[in-house]
Amino acid sequence: MTQAGKHPALRSVSSKRWTQAVSVVLVAVFLAISWVQTRQSKLLDSAIVYNEENISWVFFQLEQEYLKLRDSLRQAERYPQNVNPEALRERYEIFVSRISLVQSMHVSSQVAPLLEHAPTVGLIRQFIDRADAFLSENSLVALKPELIVQLLREMEPLSEPIHDMSLLTTEVMGKTISNRNAAAREQLLISLALGIFQGLLTLAFAVMLIRQVRSLEKRSHELERATDEILRLNSELEERVRQRTIQLEAANRELEAFSYSVSHDLRAPLKSIDGFSHLLERLIANQLGDKAQHYLNRIRAGVLRMGELIDGLLSLAQLSRDTLQFSEVDLTAIARRMEQECREQDPDRQAQVSIQNEMRVTGDRRQLLVVMQNLMSNAWKFTSKRELAHIEIGCKAGVEHEAVYFVKDNGAGFDMAYAEKLFGTFERLHSPADFAGTGIGLATVKRVIERHGGRVWAEGKQREGAIFFFTLGAAAVAALGADST
């Protein structure tokens, strides 16, 4: 009885102990599961929040965009005649976007060593602060060769720090990813012992890792293809530049030959005709009738006009060939000089001329002098039949505050239906008997304005006058004056 009575008690104590042991084990299992899930949750949160696998790619892109911008500046330095400001500024904006992306990343403590490169980022920022004035998309500064050389010299010292930053980033990220993979494998073993859920989670992690590896391989292949394409395009571009250079040299030689032919081969016959007609007039002056005298006068007038046409063509060809020499030009002073010359040539004319003050631009002084000379002389010529001529030269703000210069008169005007013909070579809307001229002046004006990156147009009405407008493009800086004389 005693043994039989003790047996249930012993079993009760043993059951309680087992219950306590199982409870402890269950609590431990639940704590282990919670710990594993917490660890894996932290790993997943780290991957989601910090996205550190992409950090090395961001630094790699920063280095690549730096190299591309540096190569573009070197090409611009080597071939200044082929500088493409829009392409340089676009390449610079891409580089700036990459450094902004680096600075905006949310970095975890696992990649804290990357913060050692704050000085390097600061150096890049200092370069950007200086280069923004010349390479930003809103910059109006012309990219001259000496400016490109200066930017390239400031950029060269950044090569080694950026490369070191990219290498250390790759090393740190390699260690970070390696440590994370080891922790994941450890948690995988525990998860397999504790339940199917951890196994499924590990499978999902493995799938994600495989996708990332494939994505990196795909990006690597795409980068190789892009590099090959860039090399091919560079080779084609160099060949095109060489061919265009050859064509330009040939065109210049042909133009020089044409100028020589016009100035020598064509002038000689004209001089002979003029000279012999003058001798003929002197020899038989007493025998000439009115009709013969008229014919001789027509011959000599035609020779004179032909000479003027040749001079105009040579001037037009010379203006197209000359290199532009940009400097500050005072259009107000030029206009007043033209007015004085017109009044000296025709002192009996009654004309009221209004010229706006402080019209200053940037351009080729000699060629802009030709523009003002042609426009002013046209206004003076086509108002010659007015008792009181009114001529106005000024500047006004156009679309997007663009400076628009104009020469206005109350002369003969023209039919707007033929406005497009005004700027053609040898095009005339008035009879030579009414107004003398060669038909080359406005063509010369158009050629000069287009070489300055501007545009020219005209408005008018028959017998009421005309207005000629022109702009000088972004390169010309205008100061609009409020006063006029």
TITOR-55049 format. One line per 3 residues: their letters; for each residue y, z, x of C-alpha. Coordinates in nm, 4 decimals, always signed. Each point is the difference from the previous one (the first is absolute). Layout:
% residues N
a = Y Z X | ...
//
This chain:
% residues 485
mtq = +0.0000 +0.0000 +0.0000 | +0.2289 +0.0907 +0.2745 | -0.0545 -0.3262 +0.1835
agk = +0.0038 -0.1911 -0.3299 | +0.3261 +0.1705 -0.0918 | +0.1601 -0.0788 +0.3313
hpa = -0.0869 -0.3640 -0.0064 | +0.2457 -0.1008 -0.2783 | +0.2719 +0.2006 +0.1715
lrs = -0.0654 -0.1691 +0.3282 | +0.0039 -0.3374 -0.1711 | +0.3288 +0.0880 -0.1672
vss = +0.1557 +0.0961 +0.3295 | -0.1410 -0.3115 +0.1635 | +0.1277 -0.2202 -0.2853
krw = +0.3440 +0.1521 +0.0284 | +0.0039 -0.0602 +0.3696 | -0.1093 -0.3606 -0.0516
tqa = +0.2619 -0.0424 -0.2640 | +0.2615 +0.1374 +0.2318 | -0.1290 -0.2212 +0.2812
vsv = -0.0012 -0.3085 -0.2201 | +0.3461 +0.0864 -0.1228 | +0.1209 +0.0360 +0.3527
vlv = -0.1657 -0.3286 +0.0920 | +0.1474 -0.1718 -0.3067 | +0.3434 +0.1387 +0.0813
avf = -0.0450 -0.1190 +0.3569 | -0.1127 -0.3407 -0.1225 | +0.2949 -0.0237 -0.2356
lai = +0.2341 +0.1140 +0.2755 | -0.1552 -0.2544 +0.2354 | +0.0358 -0.2735 -0.2602
swv = +0.3601 +0.1041 -0.0598 | +0.0651 +0.0050 +0.3751 | -0.1587 -0.3440 +0.0458
qtr = +0.1932 -0.1423 -0.2919 | +0.3202 +0.1610 +0.1299 | -0.0576 -0.1479 +0.3452
qsk = -0.0768 -0.3402 -0.1385 | +0.2939 +0.0241 -0.2379 | +0.2278 +0.0763 +0.2963
lld = -0.1441 -0.2941 +0.1899 | +0.0535 -0.2294 -0.2958 | +0.3495 +0.1390 -0.0624
sai = +0.0835 -0.0565 +0.3666 | -0.1218 -0.3563 -0.0216 | +0.1937 -0.0602 -0.3218
vyn = +0.3254 +0.1845 +0.0809 | +0.0385 -0.0929 +0.3652 | -0.1941 -0.3268 +0.0059
een = -0.0384 +0.0487 +0.3752 | -0.2326 -0.2976 +0.0413 | +0.3070 -0.2175 -0.0607
isw = +0.2273 +0.1870 +0.2408 | -0.1387 -0.1763 +0.3051 | +0.0418 -0.3311 -0.1829
vff = +0.3664 +0.0843 -0.0697 | +0.0643 +0.0743 +0.3684 | -0.1891 -0.3147 +0.0958
qle = +0.2199 -0.2051 -0.2350 | +0.3091 +0.1643 +0.1517 | -0.1057 -0.1124 +0.3479
qey = -0.0887 -0.3488 -0.1215 | +0.3360 -0.0447 -0.1775 | +0.1780 +0.1262 +0.3130
lkl = -0.1814 -0.2609 +0.2116 | +0.0783 -0.2763 -0.2514 | +0.3693 +0.0922 -0.0096
rds = +0.0136 +0.0166 +0.3802 | -0.1719 -0.3420 +0.0280 | +0.2437 -0.1479 -0.2526
lrq = +0.2956 +0.1286 +0.2041 | -0.1544 -0.1379 +0.3174 | -0.0415 -0.3399 -0.1654
aer = +0.3624 +0.0164 -0.1152 | +0.1072 +0.0865 +0.3556 | -0.2060 -0.2836 +0.1447
ypq = +0.1055 -0.2606 -0.2554 | +0.3454 +0.1076 -0.1259 | +0.0603 -0.3384 -0.1608
nvn = -0.2880 +0.0601 -0.2392 | +0.0912 +0.3507 -0.1103 | -0.0827 +0.0638 -0.3674
pea = +0.2146 +0.3032 -0.1038 | -0.1721 +0.0331 -0.3376 | -0.3476 +0.0149 +0.1586
lre = +0.1149 +0.2557 +0.2630 | +0.1591 +0.2220 -0.2634 | -0.3107 -0.0227 -0.2197
rye = -0.2222 +0.1003 +0.2950 | +0.2367 +0.2892 +0.0799 | -0.0082 +0.1265 -0.3632
ifv = -0.3825 +0.0059 +0.0103 | +0.0087 +0.2059 +0.3211 | +0.2485 +0.2461 -0.1561
sri = -0.2255 +0.0382 -0.3067 | -0.2915 +0.1002 +0.2242 | +0.1887 +0.2795 +0.1772
slv = +0.1210 +0.1246 -0.3418 | -0.3630 +0.0071 -0.1155 | -0.1010 +0.2025 +0.3100
qsm = +0.2714 +0.2575 -0.0672 | -0.0873 +0.0330 -0.3699 | -0.3737 +0.0766 +0.0515
hvs = -0.1376 +0.3357 -0.1169 | -0.1964 +0.1171 +0.3070 | -0.2523 +0.2875 -0.0111
sqv = -0.0527 +0.2615 +0.2701 | -0.2953 -0.2024 +0.1293 | +0.2389 -0.2628 +0.1315
apl = +0.2664 +0.2421 +0.1232 | -0.0128 -0.1514 +0.3557 | +0.1717 -0.3078 -0.1423
leh = +0.3143 +0.2076 -0.0419 | +0.0326 -0.0067 +0.3787 | +0.1295 -0.3537 -0.0440
apt = +0.3113 +0.1074 -0.1894 | +0.2124 -0.0913 +0.3122 | -0.1485 -0.3501 -0.0034
vgl = +0.0894 -0.0408 -0.3678 | +0.3477 +0.1287 +0.0847 | +0.0405 -0.2652 +0.2720
irq = -0.1052 -0.2694 -0.2461 | +0.2499 +0.1340 -0.2531 | +0.2772 -0.0118 +0.2607
fid = -0.0832 -0.3656 +0.0684 | +0.0011 -0.0757 -0.3749 | +0.3393 +0.1699 -0.0433
rad = +0.1466 -0.2255 +0.2708 | -0.1815 -0.3183 -0.1095 | +0.0817 +0.0313 -0.3734
afl = +0.3503 -0.1302 +0.0646 | -0.1474 -0.3288 +0.1286 | -0.3478 -0.0461 -0.1531
sen = +0.0154 +0.1541 -0.3485 | -0.0138 -0.2389 -0.2927 | +0.3628 +0.0843 -0.0928
slv = +0.1350 -0.0621 +0.3510 | +0.2622 -0.2730 +0.0394 | -0.0018 +0.0087 +0.3798
alk = -0.1071 -0.3267 +0.1631 | -0.3091 +0.0340 +0.2219 | +0.1432 -0.1323 +0.3245
pel = -0.2191 -0.0312 +0.3118 | +0.1660 +0.2920 +0.1800 | -0.0521 +0.2206 -0.3068
ivq = -0.3690 -0.0936 -0.0134 | -0.0363 +0.0835 +0.3717 | +0.1647 +0.3398 -0.0601
llr = -0.2336 +0.0802 -0.2926 | -0.3026 -0.1076 +0.2020 | +0.1001 +0.2259 +0.2913
eme = +0.0386 +0.2958 -0.2341 | -0.3338 -0.0723 -0.1619 | -0.2139 -0.0491 +0.3142
pls = -0.0101 +0.3751 +0.0977 | -0.1618 +0.0824 -0.3369 | -0.3166 -0.1974 +0.0813
epi = -0.1846 +0.2686 +0.1979 | +0.0871 +0.2997 -0.2287 | -0.1066 -0.1938 -0.3114
hdm = -0.3233 -0.1100 +0.1671 | -0.0776 +0.3577 +0.1102 | +0.0725 +0.1240 -0.3500
sll = -0.2400 -0.2577 -0.1476 | -0.2762 +0.0885 +0.2514 | +0.0309 +0.3769 -0.0587
tte = +0.0045 -0.0582 -0.3748 | -0.3262 -0.1952 +0.0261 | -0.1569 +0.2746 +0.2159
vmg = +0.1093 +0.2844 -0.2266 | -0.1058 -0.1842 -0.3116 | -0.3364 -0.0781 +0.1589
kti = -0.0583 +0.3685 +0.0693 | +0.1253 +0.0949 -0.3451 | -0.2317 -0.2431 -0.1757
snr = -0.2885 +0.1008 +0.2285 | +0.0503 +0.3700 -0.0795 | +0.0219 -0.0755 -0.3689
naa = -0.3207 -0.2031 +0.0114 | -0.1805 +0.2864 +0.1789 | +0.1186 +0.2474 -0.2631
are = -0.1084 -0.2367 -0.2729 | -0.3481 -0.0312 +0.1501 | -0.0266 +0.3806 +0.0238
qll = +0.1023 +0.0375 -0.3591 | -0.2451 -0.2744 -0.0930 | -0.2938 +0.1969 +0.1401
isl = +0.1084 +0.3102 -0.1891 | +0.0628 -0.2025 -0.3144 | -0.3484 -0.1555 +0.0134
alg = -0.1501 +0.3530 +0.0176 | +0.2140 +0.1357 -0.2820 | -0.0094 -0.2831 -0.2504
ifq = +0.0113 -0.3639 -0.1051 | +0.3729 +0.0165 -0.0589 | +0.0776 +0.0302 +0.3678
gll = -0.2332 -0.2916 +0.0736 | +0.1822 -0.2230 -0.2487 | +0.3312 +0.1061 +0.1498
tla = -0.1244 -0.0891 +0.3477 | -0.1173 -0.3376 -0.1281 | +0.3452 -0.0639 -0.1420
fav = +0.1542 +0.1007 +0.3313 | -0.2345 -0.2365 +0.1861 | +0.0922 -0.2874 -0.2328
mli = +0.3680 +0.0701 +0.0560 | -0.0494 +0.0042 +0.3757 | -0.1909 -0.3298 -0.0062
rqv = +0.2751 -0.1603 -0.2038 | +0.2615 +0.1176 +0.2449 | -0.1988 -0.1357 +0.2953
rsl = -0.0380 -0.3359 -0.1743 | +0.3685 +0.0006 -0.0880 | +0.0898 +0.0653 +0.3642
ekr = -0.2319 -0.2798 +0.1133 | +0.1554 -0.2366 -0.2515 | +0.3516 +0.0924 +0.1135
she = -0.1042 -0.0489 +0.3608 | -0.1268 -0.3521 -0.0760 | +0.3168 -0.0791 -0.1948
ler = +0.2116 +0.1212 +0.2912 | -0.1942 -0.2209 +0.2408 | +0.0476 -0.3008 -0.2273
atd = +0.3718 +0.0792 -0.0360 | +0.0349 +0.0271 +0.3775 | -0.1708 -0.3370 +0.0495
eil = +0.2243 -0.1546 -0.2647 | +0.3138 +0.1413 +0.1655 | -0.1074 -0.1404 +0.3367
rln = -0.0645 -0.3399 -0.1578 | +0.3364 -0.0003 -0.1781 | +0.1795 +0.1017 +0.3196
sel = -0.1629 -0.2895 +0.1829 | +0.1009 -0.2432 -0.2756 | +0.3537 +0.1390 -0.0016
eer = +0.0366 -0.0458 +0.3740 | -0.1175 -0.3603 -0.0301 | +0.2437 -0.0660 -0.2853
vrq = +0.2859 +0.1501 +0.1999 | -0.0883 -0.2230 +0.2927 | -0.0114 -0.3111 -0.2222
rti = +0.3276 +0.0888 -0.1710 | +0.1650 +0.0566 +0.3356 | -0.1115 -0.3446 +0.1148
qle = +0.1289 -0.1565 -0.3242 | +0.3335 +0.1813 +0.0306 | +0.0463 -0.1146 +0.3575
aan = -0.0792 -0.3584 -0.1047 | +0.2480 +0.0217 -0.2893 | +0.2712 +0.1303 +0.2326
rel = -0.0614 -0.2876 +0.2407 | +0.0218 -0.2502 -0.2864 | +0.3220 +0.1607 -0.1220
eaf = +0.1530 -0.0158 +0.3452 | -0.1030 -0.3646 +0.0290 | +0.1557 -0.0696 -0.3398
sys = +0.3235 +0.1719 +0.0977 | +0.0167 -0.2019 +0.3206 | -0.0671 -0.3219 -0.1927
vsh = +0.2708 +0.0761 -0.2551 | +0.2569 +0.1057 +0.2555 | -0.0573 -0.2959 +0.2365
dlr = -0.1914 -0.2881 -0.1579 | +0.1885 +0.0056 -0.3328 | +0.3456 +0.0776 +0.1311
apl = +0.0033 -0.2899 +0.2465 | -0.0271 -0.2751 -0.2696 | +0.2602 +0.1794 -0.2119
ksi = +0.2446 +0.0100 +0.2890 | -0.0613 -0.3710 +0.0626 | +0.0658 -0.0891 -0.3642
dgf = +0.3141 +0.2095 -0.0110 | +0.1272 -0.1331 +0.3320 | -0.0650 -0.3692 -0.0732
shl = +0.1432 +0.0248 -0.3507 | +0.3146 +0.1549 +0.1466 | +0.0233 -0.2789 +0.2622
ler = -0.0579 -0.2620 -0.2688 | +0.2809 +0.1501 -0.2074 | +0.2371 -0.0154 +0.2977
lia = -0.0953 -0.3585 +0.0992 | +0.0395 -0.1576 -0.3398 | +0.2395 +0.2455 -0.1595
nql = +0.2433 -0.2825 -0.0949 | -0.2787 -0.2150 -0.1470 | -0.1583 +0.2657 -0.2206
gdk = +0.0460 -0.0146 -0.3711 | -0.0009 +0.2978 -0.2273 | -0.3676 -0.0432 -0.0791
aqh = -0.1055 -0.0249 +0.3686 | +0.2132 +0.3021 +0.0865 | -0.1688 +0.1875 -0.2824
yln = -0.3431 -0.0907 +0.1379 | +0.0960 +0.1180 +0.3492 | +0.1314 +0.3265 -0.1410
rir = -0.3266 +0.0455 -0.1900 | -0.1981 -0.0603 +0.3203 | +0.1961 +0.2563 +0.1982
agv = -0.0116 +0.2545 -0.2866 | -0.3777 -0.0461 -0.0206 | -0.0342 +0.0561 +0.3751
lrm = +0.2101 +0.3147 -0.0265 | -0.2105 +0.1313 -0.2903 | -0.3222 -0.0793 +0.1860
gel = +0.1254 +0.1992 +0.2976 | +0.0778 +0.2951 -0.2262 | -0.3497 -0.0207 -0.1502
idg = -0.1556 +0.0019 +0.3471 | +0.2097 +0.3007 +0.0983 | -0.1110 +0.1804 -0.3175
lls = -0.3664 -0.0751 +0.0606 | +0.0209 +0.1187 +0.3595 | +0.1741 +0.3198 -0.1096
laq = -0.2646 +0.0624 -0.2682 | -0.2821 -0.0560 +0.2492 | +0.1647 +0.2263 +0.2568
lsr = +0.0449 +0.2829 -0.2507 | -0.3683 -0.0210 -0.0960 | -0.1093 +0.0195 +0.3628
dtl = +0.2303 +0.2715 +0.1359 | -0.1256 +0.3578 +0.0273 | +0.1855 +0.2439 -0.2246
qfs = +0.2086 +0.2567 +0.1867 | +0.0610 +0.2889 -0.2407 | +0.3153 +0.2101 +0.0267
evd = +0.2653 +0.1432 -0.2296 | +0.2108 -0.2778 -0.1549 | +0.3297 +0.0455 -0.1874
lta = -0.0047 -0.2612 -0.2784 | +0.3504 +0.1057 -0.1063 | +0.1459 -0.0926 +0.3392
iar = -0.1863 -0.3314 +0.0026 | +0.1242 -0.0895 -0.3502 | +0.3601 +0.0738 +0.0955
rme = -0.0348 -0.2143 +0.3093 | -0.1338 -0.2872 -0.2138 | +0.2909 +0.0418 -0.2431
qec = +0.2498 -0.0236 +0.2865 | -0.1635 -0.3179 +0.1330 | +0.0054 -0.1609 -0.3456
req = +0.3693 +0.0823 -0.0493 | +0.0867 -0.1366 +0.3460 | -0.1780 -0.3291 -0.0753
dpd = +0.1638 -0.0332 -0.3425 | +0.3255 +0.2004 +0.0066 | +0.1357 -0.1521 -0.3241
rqa = -0.2866 +0.1330 -0.2143 | +0.0762 +0.2677 -0.2568 | -0.2986 +0.2348 +0.0053
qvs = -0.0592 +0.3636 -0.0861 | -0.2889 +0.1379 +0.2091 | -0.1477 +0.3459 -0.0648
iqn = -0.2329 +0.1468 +0.2671 | -0.1773 +0.3338 -0.0432 | +0.0349 +0.2564 +0.2775
emr = -0.2758 +0.1589 +0.2097 | -0.2738 -0.2582 -0.0557 | -0.2214 +0.0859 +0.2958
vtg = -0.3547 -0.1244 +0.0427 | -0.2683 -0.0260 +0.2671 | -0.0860 -0.3559 +0.0999
drr = +0.0540 -0.2860 +0.2432 | +0.3781 -0.0224 +0.0413 | +0.0092 -0.3697 +0.0963
qll = -0.2183 -0.1118 -0.2892 | +0.1789 +0.2170 -0.2587 | +0.3256 -0.1530 +0.1257
vvm = -0.1451 -0.3418 -0.0914 | -0.0881 +0.1298 -0.3487 | +0.3503 +0.1322 -0.0706
qnl = +0.1589 -0.3112 +0.1508 | -0.1965 -0.2343 -0.2291 | +0.0492 +0.2079 -0.3169
msn = +0.3718 +0.0588 +0.0654 | +0.0689 -0.3639 +0.0902 | -0.1847 -0.1141 -0.3145
awk = +0.2084 +0.2322 -0.2176 | +0.3193 -0.1246 +0.1696 | -0.1055 -0.3646 -0.0351
fts = -0.1096 +0.0088 -0.3656 | +0.3185 +0.1825 -0.1097 | +0.2255 -0.2588 +0.1675
kre = +0.0900 -0.1599 -0.3358 | +0.1184 +0.3281 -0.1501 | +0.3703 +0.0827 +0.0019
lah = -0.0902 +0.3602 +0.0782 | -0.3426 +0.0612 +0.1470 | -0.1749 +0.3352 -0.0483
iei = -0.2680 +0.0943 +0.2528 | -0.1770 +0.3376 +0.0071 | -0.2417 +0.1277 +0.2665
gck = -0.1732 +0.3309 -0.0600 | -0.3159 +0.2051 -0.0467 | -0.1620 +0.1732 -0.2974
agv = -0.3136 +0.2023 -0.0674 | -0.2941 -0.2032 -0.1291 | -0.3471 +0.0937 -0.1191
ehe = -0.1223 +0.3295 +0.1510 | +0.3422 +0.0447 +0.1675 | -0.0477 -0.3138 +0.2115
avy = +0.3236 -0.1214 +0.1616 | +0.0920 -0.3439 -0.1428 | +0.2830 -0.1912 +0.1725
fvk = +0.1888 -0.2759 -0.1801 | +0.2670 -0.2684 +0.0419 | +0.1731 -0.0900 -0.3270
dng = +0.2516 -0.2777 -0.0709 | +0.1706 -0.1707 -0.2950 | -0.0631 -0.3511 +0.1325
agf = -0.1923 -0.3025 -0.1255 | -0.3171 +0.1948 -0.0780 | -0.3307 -0.1717 -0.0766
dma = -0.2597 -0.0556 -0.2706 | -0.2593 +0.2823 +0.0067 | -0.2704 -0.2548 -0.0832
yae = +0.0285 -0.1196 +0.3620 | +0.0354 +0.3452 +0.1619 | -0.3307 -0.0328 +0.1882
klf = +0.1234 -0.3177 +0.1742 | +0.3011 +0.1763 +0.1517 | -0.1880 +0.1347 +0.3013
gtf = -0.1971 -0.3154 +0.0833 | +0.0754 -0.2044 +0.3104 | +0.2404 -0.2922 -0.0745
erl = +0.0198 +0.1079 -0.3661 | +0.3461 -0.0421 -0.1566 | +0.1124 +0.0583 -0.3605
hsp = +0.3453 -0.1551 +0.0486 | +0.1122 -0.3439 +0.1137 | +0.1120 -0.0326 +0.3658
adf = +0.3143 -0.1648 -0.1382 | +0.0863 +0.3277 -0.1776 | -0.1119 +0.2477 +0.2640
agt = -0.1006 -0.0863 +0.3561 | -0.3090 +0.1484 +0.1600 | -0.3452 -0.0663 +0.1464
gig = -0.2253 +0.1956 -0.2363 | -0.1374 +0.2159 +0.2831 | +0.2222 +0.3085 -0.0213
lat = -0.1797 +0.1801 -0.2854 | -0.3399 -0.0950 +0.1446 | +0.1118 +0.1722 +0.3202
vkr = +0.1083 +0.3069 -0.1992 | -0.3405 +0.0207 -0.1678 | -0.1845 -0.0324 +0.3308
vie = +0.2007 +0.2848 +0.1614 | -0.0336 +0.2339 -0.3002 | -0.3765 -0.0554 -0.0218
rhg = -0.0374 +0.0746 +0.3718 | +0.1722 +0.3330 -0.0667 | -0.2540 +0.0784 -0.2730
grv = +0.2477 -0.0497 -0.2845 | +0.0575 -0.2482 -0.2793 | +0.2883 -0.2200 -0.1178
wae = +0.0859 -0.1423 -0.3402 | +0.2981 -0.1359 -0.1923 | +0.1536 +0.0085 -0.3460
gkq = +0.2680 -0.2283 -0.1302 | +0.1542 -0.2037 -0.2782 | +0.1607 -0.3425 +0.0230
reg = +0.3771 +0.0104 +0.0554 | -0.0001 +0.3820 -0.0215 | -0.1236 +0.1037 +0.3429
aif = -0.3102 +0.1277 +0.1763 | -0.1437 +0.3212 +0.1517 | -0.2364 -0.0013 +0.2965
fft = -0.2105 +0.3153 +0.0481 | -0.2154 +0.1065 +0.2938 | -0.1914 +0.3053 +0.1255
lga = -0.1165 +0.0834 +0.3493 | -0.3304 +0.1787 -0.0612 | -0.1034 +0.3534 +0.0969
aav = +0.1043 -0.0493 +0.3636 | +0.3689 -0.0322 -0.0892 | +0.1784 +0.3261 -0.0687
aal = +0.3104 -0.0412 -0.2128 | +0.2961 +0.2265 -0.0453 | +0.1567 -0.0699 -0.3376
gad = +0.3773 +0.0279 +0.0166 | +0.2071 +0.1060 -0.2953 | +0.3253 -0.1722 +0.1009
st = +0.0859 -0.3687 +0.0239 | +0.2862 -0.2057 +0.1315
//
